[in-house]
Structure formats: structure tokens, C-alpha cells
Amino acid sequence: MESRGSSLGSSMEDRDLLRYSRHIVIPEIDIKGQEKLADSRVLVLGLGGLGSPIAMYLAAAGVGTIILADYDQVELSNLQRQIVHNESSLLKNKAQSARATLEKLNSNIKLIAIEQEQDLPSLQELTRNVDVVFDGTDNFESRINVNRACWSNKVPLISGAAIQWEGQVSVFDPLKKDTPCYECLYPESSRGSSTETCSETGVVSPLLGIIGSCQAMEGIKYLCGIGAALVGYVSYFDAKKMEWQKLTIAKRANCPTCGES
């Protein structure tokens, strides 16, 4: 389902100049960068703890078209961290709930809510005509599928994860030669049978905001063509120590998604 609204188009009105003035005064963004955001089309996969801040900051920043995909319903336990939803959203589909919130935040963008559960074929179709994909899912199967779909369609993937007090963020860009993909970071041999989830081990609520905001930041930088993205790196965050650690990801020659074979 699509909401009403449109991007800025070829010229910005006075109201748009005022709304995005804090972006426009930044030399690296300026009006041209803001128009790039308005002309962009992105996918946010998962509207939970990570997808909430991702979607809200992208909408606030003026990204022109945001596809929101989540088949799950809002539960009371979600409200501790999934800030795009509220008590009136309980038992509603998360994509639709997020769309309703974002419409109130920015009525001048296009929002598309998709309620169906996604598998690899549907993700390959969904990622075909977008500029960036944001992964806000919470399990390896979904992350591997979206990684393979993005690599197949040559679409950058901005990945995040969080559990208890620790989180991580990275960018995987198939358009950049000889760079790793998500499966290089987590090959099948390293994933084992772990199914650790927030419901089992917990997660402190602001951690999702920190990691999701970093994902949104990487997306805005990429769409505007600014700065150095986390391609080939993963940044780990320890909330108890308030420390970041940036590590290199090695590309695996035998990776089933991006390897030589």
C-alpha cells in the first residue's frame, strides 16, 4: 500500500528549503545533496528495533521513496525499543504501523508498506529497483537472503545487529570491486546452530537507536556521495564501555555469494 506524497522533484519550494535547512547549510550536502535524497528509493527490511530509527531518520531527512517491509505484528514487548510504533499500534502489521507514523513525520515523501513475508525470490524482486537496502532483520536466514538478493542486483546493503549491550554495523557494496559481502563476515561454518534472539537474551533499548541511526547515517552518506562508507569493515559497539572497534572484513574466495566461483 502506498501513501500519498511525492519527492521534491527538480526544484525545491520555500517550505522544503526551511524543512531541510540544517542539511542545506552543510557544504557537502547543500541543495544538490538534498535533491539526491528526494530522488532516492530505498528499502527498509524489518520495522523492529533497528528498522524503527532507520525509517524515522530517513523520512525526516527527506528520502523520497521508502519501502517498508515486515510481515510481523506489533506486540507489547516491542514497545520497549521499537520506537516507530506505539500503544495504538498493538496487533497491527509493523509495516503499516510504521507507515502511519512516518506519514505524520513527513507527508511529502512516498511510503510503500509491504506486509508479506519475504523469501529469496521475493527479495530479489523487491531489491531490483532501489538505491540502497537497510537490513533490520533479526535472524541469519533473512540476512543471508537479503545479502544474496542485493549482490545479485548490485545494490548496496547496510547491515546492523544488536544484542544485550553490543551492536555492529557494516556496509556491503557489490558495485565496489573486490569487496566482501555479509557471508564473508558470517560464513556458514561460523554460524553454527545459534539462534540467540533478543527475546531470549535481551537488549537494552537505546542500543537499537544507536546502531539503527548509524545505519541511517551510512545510507544518507551513500545517497549523497559523501565521506567513506564502512565497505570492507565492521564497526562493533560496546555500550557498557561506550567504545567502538573497527575491524577489516576479509573477502573469501570461496564465498557462495561473492566468491570467485
Backbone torsions as a table, in degrees:
resi	resn	phi	psi	omega
1	MET	NA	135.9	180.0
2	GLU	-105.9	144.4	172.4
3	SER	-92.8	164.1	176.0
4	ARG	-73.4	161.6	-179.8
5	GLY	131.0	161.0	180.0
6	SER	-149.7	165.1	178.6
7	SER	-80.2	179.6	-174.7
8	LEU	-69.0	-23.7	-178.4
9	GLY	76.2	-153.2	-173.1
10	SER	-81.4	-14.1	-179.2
11	SER	-143.2	151.8	-177.6
12	MET	-102.1	135.1	176.9
13	GLU	-83.5	166.8	-178.8
14	ASP	-56.8	-38.9	-179.6
15	ARG	-64.5	-37.3	177.5
16	ASP	-68.7	-39.8	178.6
17	LEU	-61.0	-37.4	178.3
18	LEU	-72.9	-46.0	-178.6
19	ARG	-57.4	-45.0	-174.0
20	TYR	-103.2	21.9	-174.3
21	SER	-60.5	-33.4	-179.6
22	ARG	-71.9	-20.6	170.7
23	HIS	-80.8	-45.3	-171.2
24	ILE	-64.3	-31.3	-179.6
25	VAL	-76.6	-11.0	175.1
26	ILE	-79.0	120.7	-173.3
27	PRO	-55.8	-38.4	-176.9
28	GLU	-69.3	-23.5	179.6
29	ILE	-95.4	-65.5	178.3
30	ASP	56.3	-168.6	-179.6
31	ILE	-68.0	-38.4	-178.8
32	LYS	-62.0	-42.3	178.4
33	GLY	-65.6	-39.6	178.9
34	GLN	-66.2	-35.9	176.9
35	GLU	-69.1	-32.5	174.5
36	LYS	-62.6	-42.3	177.5
37	LEU	-62.1	-43.3	-178.6
38	ALA	-64.1	-30.7	-178.7
39	ASP	-88.9	1.0	-175.2
40	SER	-88.4	153.6	178.4
41	ARG	-130.4	119.8	-174.5
42	VAL	-128.9	160.6	176.7
43	LEU	-117.8	127.9	171.7
44	VAL	-109.4	112.0	-176.6
45	LEU	-99.8	109.6	-176.3
46	GLY	97.8	118.8	-179.5
47	LEU	-113.0	51.0	178.5
48	GLY	-103.2	-135.8	-175.6
49	GLY	-63.9	-39.2	177.6
50	LEU	-83.1	-45.3	-178.1
51	GLY	-61.7	-28.5	-179.6
52	SER	-61.0	-59.3	179.2
53	PRO	-66.9	-33.4	177.1
54	ILE	-57.0	-54.6	-175.6
55	ALA	-64.1	-40.3	-177.1
56	MET	-67.3	-41.9	179.5
57	TYR	-72.6	-33.8	176.2
58	LEU	-65.8	-41.6	178.7
59	ALA	-65.7	-44.5	179.5
60	ALA	-63.2	-35.0	-178.7
61	ALA	-74.8	-13.3	176.6
62	GLY	92.9	23.6	174.1
63	VAL	-62.9	125.6	-165.4
64	GLY	-64.5	-41.5	-179.8
65	THR	-133.4	124.0	179.5
66	ILE	-123.2	119.1	175.1
67	ILE	-93.2	125.5	-177.2
68	LEU	-111.1	115.8	-175.4
69	ALA	-122.0	119.9	175.5
70	ASP	-166.4	130.9	-178.8
71	TYR	-95.0	-8.8	-172.9
72	ASP	-80.7	164.6	176.0
73	GLN	-105.3	154.2	178.9
74	VAL	-75.2	128.4	177.4
75	GLU	-116.3	160.6	-177.3
76	LEU	-58.8	-38.4	-178.7
77	SER	-67.7	-17.5	178.3
78	ASN	-71.1	-28.5	-170.0
79	LEU	-69.4	-12.2	176.8
80	GLN	-64.9	-23.2	-173.4
81	ARG	-145.0	-19.6	-174.1
82	GLN	-92.7	82.3	-164.2
83	ILE	-74.2	-7.3	176.9
84	VAL	-77.8	-13.5	179.4
85	HIS	-107.3	165.4	176.9
86	ASN	-146.0	-177.3	-175.0
87	GLU	-60.8	-30.7	178.9
88	SER	-74.1	-9.5	179.9
89	SER	-88.2	-7.9	-173.9
90	LEU	-54.3	132.3	-180.0
91	LEU	73.6	2.2	175.4
92	LYS	-88.3	155.7	175.1
93	ASN	-62.1	138.8	-175.3
94	LYS	-66.4	-38.1	178.9
95	ALA	-64.3	-41.4	178.9
96	GLN	-69.8	-39.2	177.4
97	SER	-62.5	-44.4	178.6
98	ALA	-63.3	-42.2	178.7
99	ARG	-58.1	-42.7	-179.9
100	ALA	-62.2	-39.8	178.7
101	THR	-67.7	-44.8	-176.4
102	LEU	-69.5	-30.2	175.5
103	GLU	-59.9	-37.8	178.9
104	LYS	-73.7	-27.8	179.5
105	LEU	-76.9	-40.9	-179.3
106	ASN	-152.7	102.5	-177.6
107	SER	-82.3	-0.8	-175.0
108	ASN	-100.6	12.7	176.9
109	ILE	-118.7	165.3	178.6
110	LYS	-97.7	130.2	-178.8
111	LEU	-122.8	127.6	-179.2
112	ILE	-120.1	119.3	-179.4
113	ALA	-101.5	128.9	179.2
114	ILE	-121.5	120.2	-172.4
115	GLU	-97.4	-9.7	-174.2
116	GLN	-79.1	147.2	173.6
117	GLU	-68.4	141.0	-174.3
118	GLN	-104.4	135.9	170.6
119	ASP	-116.6	-176.2	-175.8
120	LEU	-60.4	-47.5	178.8
121	PRO	-60.2	-42.4	-179.2
122	SER	-69.8	-33.6	177.1
123	LEU	-68.8	-35.1	176.6
124	GLN	-63.2	-37.2	176.8
125	GLU	-71.8	-41.4	-175.4
126	LEU	-69.1	-32.1	-177.5
127	THR	-90.2	1.7	-172.3
128	ARG	-68.5	-35.7	-173.3
129	ASN	-122.7	41.8	176.4
130	VAL	-122.8	161.2	-178.8
131	ASP	-89.2	-33.8	-178.6
132	VAL	-148.5	146.9	173.8
133	VAL	-117.6	134.0	176.6
134	PHE	-110.0	120.8	-178.7
135	ASP	-94.2	112.4	176.2
136	GLY	-116.3	23.7	-178.6
137	THR	-81.0	173.6	-171.6
138	ASP	-129.9	23.6	179.0
139	ASN	-149.8	154.0	-175.3
140	PHE	-63.6	-38.4	-177.3
141	GLU	-59.4	-46.9	179.4
142	SER	-65.3	-40.5	-178.4
143	ARG	-66.7	-39.3	177.5
144	ILE	-66.5	-42.0	-179.9
145	ASN	-63.4	-44.8	-178.9
146	VAL	-69.8	-33.3	175.7
147	ASN	-61.6	-45.9	-178.7
148	ARG	-67.5	-37.4	178.2
149	ALA	-65.8	-43.2	179.7
150	CYS	-65.0	-41.4	-179.3
151	TRP	-66.2	-37.7	179.1
152	SER	-63.5	-38.1	-176.9
153	ASN	-98.0	5.5	178.4
154	LYS	58.2	48.2	-179.9
155	VAL	-117.8	130.2	178.5
156	PRO	-61.9	141.3	-179.4
157	LEU	-119.0	126.6	177.4
158	ILE	-108.6	113.5	-169.3
159	SER	-109.9	144.0	176.0
160	GLY	-145.4	158.1	177.0
161	ALA	-155.9	152.7	179.7
162	ALA	-154.6	141.5	177.1
163	ILE	-152.9	137.4	-179.6
164	GLN	51.4	-106.0	-177.4
165	TRP	-113.0	6.2	-173.2
166	GLU	-124.8	144.8	178.7
167	GLY	-145.1	170.4	179.4
168	GLN	-151.5	155.9	177.8
169	VAL	-145.9	144.2	178.4
170	SER	-155.3	164.3	177.9
171	VAL	-125.5	132.4	178.7
172	PHE	-120.5	118.8	-171.7
173	ASP	-125.0	102.6	179.6
174	PRO	-67.5	-11.8	178.0
175	LEU	-78.9	-15.6	178.3
176	LYS	-96.2	126.0	-174.3
177	LYS	-66.3	138.8	173.5
178	ASP	60.0	36.5	175.8
179	THR	-109.6	153.4	-176.2
180	PRO	-77.7	163.1	173.3
181	CYS	-113.4	-179.5	-177.2
182	TYR	-59.9	-35.3	-178.8
183	GLU	-73.0	-16.5	171.3
184	CYS	-71.6	-34.7	177.5
185	LEU	-73.9	-40.0	-179.0
186	TYR	-127.7	75.4	175.2
187	PRO	-65.0	159.3	-176.3
188	GLU	-56.3	-35.5	-178.0
189	SER	-64.9	-24.5	-178.0
190	SER	-93.2	-14.2	-175.5
191	ARG	-80.6	-28.5	179.2
192	GLY	56.4	-143.6	-179.4
193	SER	-110.4	18.2	-177.0
194	SER	-66.2	130.1	176.7
195	THR	-128.8	32.3	-178.2
196	GLU	-58.7	128.2	-178.1
197	THR	-131.2	166.2	178.6
198	CYS	-62.1	-34.1	-178.5
199	SER	-66.6	-25.0	-179.2
200	GLU	-92.4	-40.8	-173.9
201	THR	-113.4	-12.4	177.3
202	GLY	86.0	165.2	175.6
203	VAL	-156.9	134.8	179.3
204	VAL	-76.5	133.0	-165.9
205	SER	-59.4	-44.7	-177.7
206	PRO	-66.4	-18.4	179.1
207	LEU	-58.5	-40.3	178.8
208	LEU	-63.8	-35.7	177.9
209	GLY	-66.3	-39.3	179.3
210	ILE	-64.7	-51.3	-177.0
211	ILE	-68.1	-44.8	179.0
212	GLY	-61.8	-38.3	177.7
213	SER	-65.3	-37.5	176.2
214	CYS	-64.4	-37.9	176.4
215	GLN	-63.5	-43.9	178.0
216	ALA	-62.4	-40.0	178.4
217	MET	-61.7	-45.7	178.6
218	GLU	-61.1	-36.8	178.9
219	GLY	-66.8	-44.1	179.6
220	ILE	-64.2	-42.3	176.7
221	LYS	-59.0	-45.1	-177.9
222	TYR	-64.8	-47.0	-177.0
223	LEU	-64.1	-31.5	179.5
224	CYS	-91.0	-9.0	-178.4
225	GLY	70.4	43.7	-174.4
226	ILE	-121.4	138.3	169.7
227	GLY	71.1	-171.2	-179.2
228	ALA	-106.9	122.5	179.8
229	ALA	-79.7	164.4	179.4
230	LEU	-80.8	40.8	177.8
231	VAL	-77.2	124.7	-178.4
232	GLY	86.3	4.4	-179.8
233	TYR	-135.5	158.4	169.0
234	VAL	-129.4	132.0	177.4
235	SER	-102.9	120.2	177.9
236	TYR	-99.2	138.9	-179.3
237	PHE	-122.1	128.6	176.0
238	ASP	-108.9	106.6	-174.6
239	ALA	-69.3	-32.6	-179.4
240	LYS	-66.5	-34.6	178.4
241	LYS	-97.5	-10.1	-174.0
242	MET	52.9	50.0	-178.3
243	GLU	-126.5	141.7	173.3
244	TRP	-107.8	144.7	174.6
245	GLN	-133.9	124.8	-176.9
246	LYS	-106.5	120.4	-177.0
247	LEU	-120.6	150.1	177.8
248	THR	-81.3	140.8	174.9
249	ILE	-102.9	124.6	179.5
250	ALA	-84.4	135.6	174.8
251	LYS	-75.6	132.2	-178.9
252	ARG	-98.0	125.1	-179.0
253	ALA	-62.3	-29.6	-178.5
254	ASN	-99.8	18.2	177.6
255	CYS	-63.1	130.7	-177.9
256	PRO	-68.8	-16.0	-179.1
257	THR	-99.7	-48.9	-174.4
258	CYS	-117.8	2.6	-176.6
259	GLY	-73.2	175.7	-175.5
260	GLU	-62.8	-29.3	-178.1
261	SER	-79.4	NA	NA
